[in-house]
Structure formats: C-alpha cells, structure tokens
C-alpha cells in the first residue's frame, strides 16, 4: 500500500506583485509560494520538479514549465551545478528581489487635496495622502550572510545521521553542516529513517549510482525527499 504523501508544514509567502500578476496562471503563483516555504537558511530551494509537482498537484513536466514561467518573469533564479562530466548534480532555486518589490500605489483621486479626506486624519485612512502601504515579507538571507554554527552532529537522532553520513558515498556527501541542517529540519521518525535506508539500498544498486553518476549531495537528497518512489526498491517515479 502506497504511503500518504507528507506535505511540509512551513509557512509560504505570496507577495502582491506575484499574486496579482495576470501573465502567469494560479498554479505558477502557488508554486512560487511553495518555493518560498522550502527556501532554507542557505537562501535557496533544493526540491526537484517531481516533488514540486506533487506539492501543487501537477505533473513533473508541468511543474518544470511553471518554474520556467516564474524564471521568465524574473521572480526566481535557477542555478544548475554540474560535475566534470557535465552531469547535473544539484539545482538551486533562488527567490529574487523582484517578486518582493512593492506594487505601485493606487492612482490618486483627482479634485481632492491631500487634506480633503472626509475629515479623517491620514493615520485613519490608507496612509498619508491615501497611499496604501504594503508590508514586505523578510528577504531570504544571502549566502554567507548568516552566522555559521558548526556542529559535530545534529540535534535530532544523531546516531542515525552519523550512520547515514558514514554509509553515503563519501565523494558525494557534500557539506556536512548543510546535511546536518537538512536532517534537523526533516526531523525524521523511526519509520522515515527506515524508509530512507530502504530507498538508499535500492538506489545504491542502480547502474548510475554504481558509476557515481547523478548522486546528489546528502543535504540535497534530504531536502528534496530523494527517497520517494524507492521505498519498496522501485525506480524513480
């Protein structure tokens, strides 16, 4: 029996400029919100097209097209990292400043001076001179701007993480601190830890992984739910 899909519980942001953009469909706006929810402390989202599609109820290909629309409108920036063999090993989705910029204020009513607001002081209307002010969400921190706290092990289930760290292909593990942060954010219970172990056992026997191709960094694997579809030893969905 297929296990129910687990939706993340993070808060999403959908600023006015994106919300009221008539050039993109509603599903693209929902995708933008999901990307903001998954943008971690590094300042970018790691999720695959398949995972993003499952979040908003569309196919992997449709999610890719919607992501392209957001990039074309300037709301996200995509960075692809390849190895020496030109194989994609990581993709990063950044939220740009454009989507967070305030919309222009409403056009003033003509024939009324700034003091002619039916007797109401500016503080009791839409703001000074009738201009509506929008509260902007906090910007995602830029890489390198955060205060780094190095840990030898995660706070959550450190024993299980250290076993995973030792077992994962060493040349593909990536940054240990990022992996620790991803593990603590995931907060896996015993069932999920067993699911990850089962999936990795199946993935490690594929031709690609045996050749060291297409193996993501451990933090990417955890943030992107890389085990999904492999729980029973099956292939990539």
Secondary structure, 3 states (H helix, E strand, C coil): CCCCCCCCCCCCCCCHHHHCCCCCCHHHHHHHHHHHHHCCCCCCECCCHHHHHHHHCCCHHHHHHHHHHHHHCCCEEEEEEECCCCCEEEEEEEECCHHHCCCCCCCCCCCCCCCCCCCCCHHHCCCHHHCCCCCCCCCCCCCCCCCCCCCCCCCCCHHHHHHHHHHCCHHHCCCHHHHHHHHHHHCCCHHHHHHHHHHHHHHCCCHHHHCCCCCCCHHHHHHCCCCCCCCCCCCCC
